[in-house]
């Protein structure tokens, strides 16, 4: 399974899908009984904690979504009065909030996060206020025009406004597949939880439970977002430096570490621009993520990557690393307006020098290698660019047991790979053994 597929599946189910599934199993389990006091505590604790988390993480979007859920649920309970939605006002409140919740969630999905800026917070709270006034006007006694005459079953909501939920869920799903953000996941599954609550009965223990679960999903999306920022590289999708450091702590005696560096990446950035450089990083990361043998790739900074092979020896990893190296070298992608970028990126002194040589009739300049040649670590043909990587790999030895020593040895092997011409895999242990044999005195 490639990196994109794994990341997509993870973004679809975590954290909202898993939380909703667990919540449904707990509620439907005949062995588990949730007392009313526990359910009330769960309900208020979730919404209070969600508001505090949104405030602490400076997320006005999550705050707006949580307040939307809380106000919608309390509005239905308030206008129902007797504990059911049999009254005209109760039906009006039920169907009005069923219409407004998905619209608000789509609005949150498309709105930009600006933190707790006073102007932005004021606009969001004003929007909630006007919606609350609208619900109050529609649901006041004698004005229940939205009330259904067919009885008190909450499932009438699905019959009255199914299209708005289908459209909202479709939009949120598309945005989740496109951006794979935790908040998009939270909005999608939270909306599913509210739909279940509307179907089973907004008023009552099940309604309270599913509305609280919807709030829990939104709050957990903030925690998942914080985790992703700390442990994953947003550009490439690979685990980041912090995840790499944690993985080092879990390594046992047998392992191998490979240090990977993109050849002449700084020159590549200067030649083709940072946008193309980002494309290169994503391409290389996708290739590294396909490594076999139980290896895990990490981006540890800039154009530097690292692959950990728990339980593998250095010799076992070399064939797998060679496959990765060859795969990167064989990959190509098109760069727009390459000649324009190259001419723009050249320094003025170089351009002037070349013009002078041309005026003097020096033909050798035409054959001199330019940025974008094999000498630069990347090649170009008809606007198609390819890059190469260098790899150094090391494993623990009797003299090198700590991970810091192994990392240093792998880094030295990477340096030798670059000194030897780049686009190659260099092993650390073989070098040290060879050096030791040469240095051994002849006592025979």
Secondary structure, 3 states (H helix, E strand, C coil): CCHHHHHHHHHHHCCHHHHHHHHHHHHHCCCCCCCHHHHHHHHHHHHHHHHHHHHHCCCHHHHHHHHHHHHHHHHHHHHHCCCCCCCHHHHHHHHHHHHHHHHHHHHHHHCCCCCCCHHHHHHHHHHHHHHHHHHHHHCCCCCCCCCCCCCCCCCHHHHHCHHHHHHHHHHHHHHHHHHCCHHHHHHHHHHHHHHHHHHHCCCCHHHHHHHHHHHHHHHHHHHHHHHHHHHECCCCCCECHHHHHHHHHCCCCCEEEEEEEECCHHHHHHHHCHHHHHHHHHHHHHHHHCCCCCCEEEEEECCEEEEEEECCCHHHHHHHHHHHHHHHHHCCEECCCHHHHHHHHCCHHHHHHHHHHHHCCCCHHHHCCCCCCHHHCEEEECCEEEECEEEEEEECCCCCCCHHHHHHHHHHHHHHHHHCCCCCEEEHHHHHHHHHHHHCCCCC
